[in-house]
Amino acid sequence: MIGAEVGCGRHAWPEARWPARDREAWAAARLVGDPLDADGPAGHWRPPTVRLHVVVYGLWLDHLDRTGELDPMLAPGERATAARLQAFITELQAAVAPVTVAGYLANLAGMIQVLDPSADLTLLRQVERRLAATASPQRNKCHRVVDSGLVFAAALRRFRQLQRATAATPRAAHDLAFRRRDALILALLAARPVRLANLAMIRIGQHLRLENGGYVLHFTAQETKQKRPLELALPAALSRPLQHYLQHDRPLLLGANASEALWITVRHQPMAASAIYCRVVATSQLLLGQRINPHLLRDCAVTALTEHDPEALGIGSRLLGHASRSVTRRAYDQGRMLVAQRRHVQMLQMLAASLRDAFGP
């Protein structure tokens, strides 16, 4: 989590850099007591929840520091003034989608609540609800769904192009390595759209294993949202790009550091989920002219399956690790809407063609 890489070139402060008051409050919040003692308010947060809240709070502290507004002597709640929140929101809006900004504000509010239980969070909660309400119309994803096969092909093509490129300097080689990393992340997500938290936690040998000549992802029940173990064989087309990344790009990005994390930042540290999110969005924009976030790729995968085979809903459920088909069906319904729209356009084109044949252009 150290030096978490995020969009717009910002880096979340690691816990070790937080003001002493904040570190002490966080340590108390994370305590898990014995049966006779009360647990801290964040004592039973799951690891993905902890990681997300720590990153968002680190972004907040980084912002305050860069703008000259960080007073380490103030309580966490006292720092969240209207002016500071507005400046933070403006910076986030330049880097991530509105719904993500709303989510970050909710995480910030949750973090301040456990660090400073007496804080008045009325303003922060009001701002977060207003942003969430404004962003909610964008959650209609039908018009943003892209065939995951196209995404996969574009990402692999990008990887191969970068593989053929030559680097005249060590810096250029480093630049090519992290760009190939980004293309590989997008290709893997297009083929096997695991949740962002699982993608970020992948460790070589633990979650990513080479079995019978191919790569397989393994996640235990405790590591998945649905509390069900998940095992996904990666497509053969990803084997060579993964081998190249593991043998050449990852060591270059890792430098002298040691880590089993699969994804490494340009600063030689494991990538945080927020960093992966931003790189997926940026890479999809570059390759496809459209911002596609990691969660949307889950919809894309199921839509592609059910569009070609309406009976494939069960396969989509297993691919996404859903316990119930009803969850997957929401993406399936978007796919059916998309098919209906395409067929309507085709019908209009056929009608226009017949009219031209009958009456001329």
Secondary structure by P-SEA (a helix, b strand, c coil): cccccccccccccccccccaaaaaaaaaaaccccccccccccccccaaaaaaaaaaaaaaaaaaaaaccccccccccccccaaaaaaaaaaaaacccaaaaaaaaaaaaaaaaaacccccaaaaaaaaaaaaaaaccccccccccccaaaaaaaaaaaaaaaaacccccaaaaaaaaaaaaaaaaaaaaaaccccaaaaaaccccccccccccbbbbbbccccccccbbbbbbccccaaaaaaaaaacccccccccccccccccccccccccaaaaaaaaaaaaaaaccccccaaaaaaaaaaaaaaacccaaaaaaaaacccccccaaaaaaaaaaaaaaaaaaaaaaaaaaaaaaaccc
